[in-house]
Amino acid sequence: DIQMTQSPSSLSASLGDSVTITCRTSQTISTYLNWYQQKPGEAPKLLIYATSSLQSGVPSRFRGSGSGTEFVLTISSLHPEDFATYYCQQSSTIPRSFGQGTMLDIK
Amino acid sequence: QEQLVQSGAEVKKPGASVKVSCKGSGYPFNSHDINWVRQAPGQGLEWLGWINPISGNTGHAQKLRGRVTLTRDTSMTTAYMELSRLRFDDTAVYYCVRESHWLDYWYFDLWGRGTLVTVSS
């Protein structure tokens, strides 16, 4: 099974800041990597699929990059609605697996 | 409007079983696998398994093998997840999720609102 490790586990930032979240996998997964955003009390929402493709309706300040075993989610110019928890997920193999999450809160 | 509508919250005793339903609408139900993901209180996301609506083929997380049963009723465009021999640590919100693809890239693009299953004596 593929293990996913996100860093940091939590992150504080201010409105307008740019932040990066890293996701590392225990095996190479090419670019089969997705990112989700979850707000308290809500289901997760797909942000980015195939490492760098933006889901319809997701603002362009979200950007994904990487390949192999290391991936990055970058959020530029933080808006109030961006403060949430972010998860990476691999779709290279079954079982699917998620990172443990990165909680982004307001400094 | 595409949606997955899940059944309501459940409270069960240890050792009992629970069956959660997930009705898809607004899209061709048979064209997408349904996956199940759970989230324990204050914890991250855990993938549980998948079912193909056409064939009924399934796959499960190793740790739940033998306790989880995934089924579907295509006439009702509904998928079901039954978890047996419930334990306290099965307390979680259970999500059904549609898996879509672009080329050979797969992703979870439509989520149900979740069903809270509480295991309590």
Chai-1 contact restraints between the chains, C-beta under 6 A:
chainA,res_idxA,chainB,res_idxB,connection_type,confidence,min_distance_angstrom,max_distance_angstrom,comment,restraint_id
A,N34,B,Y107,contact,1.0,0.0,6.0,A-B,restraint_1
A,A43,B,Y95,contact,1.0,0.0,6.0,A-B,restraint_2
A,A43,B,W111,contact,1.0,0.0,6.0,A-B,restraint_3
A,A43,B,R113,contact,1.0,0.0,6.0,A-B,restraint_4
A,A43,B,G114,contact,1.0,0.0,6.0,A-B,restraint_5
A,L46,B,Y107,contact,1.0,0.0,6.0,A-B,restraint_6
A,L46,B,D109,contact,1.0,0.0,6.0,A-B,restraint_7
A,Y49,B,Y105,contact,1.0,0.0,6.0,A-B,restraint_8
A,Y49,B,Y107,contact,1.0,0.0,6.0,A-B,restraint_9
A,A50,B,Y105,contact,1.0,0.0,6.0,A-B,restraint_10
A,Y87,B,L45,contact,1.0,0.0,6.0,A-B,restraint_11
A,S91,B,W106,contact,1.0,0.0,6.0,A-B,restraint_12
A,I94,B,G59,contact,1.0,0.0,6.0,A-B,restraint_13
A,P95,B,W47,contact,1.0,0.0,6.0,A-B,restraint_14
A,P95,B,A61,contact,1.0,0.0,6.0,A-B,restraint_15
A,R96,B,W47,contact,1.0,0.0,6.0,A-B,restraint_16
A,F98,B,L45,contact,1.0,0.0,6.0,A-B,restraint_17
A,Q100,B,G44,contact,1.0,0.0,6.0,A-B,restraint_18
A,G101,B,G44,contact,1.0,0.0,6.0,A-B,restraint_19
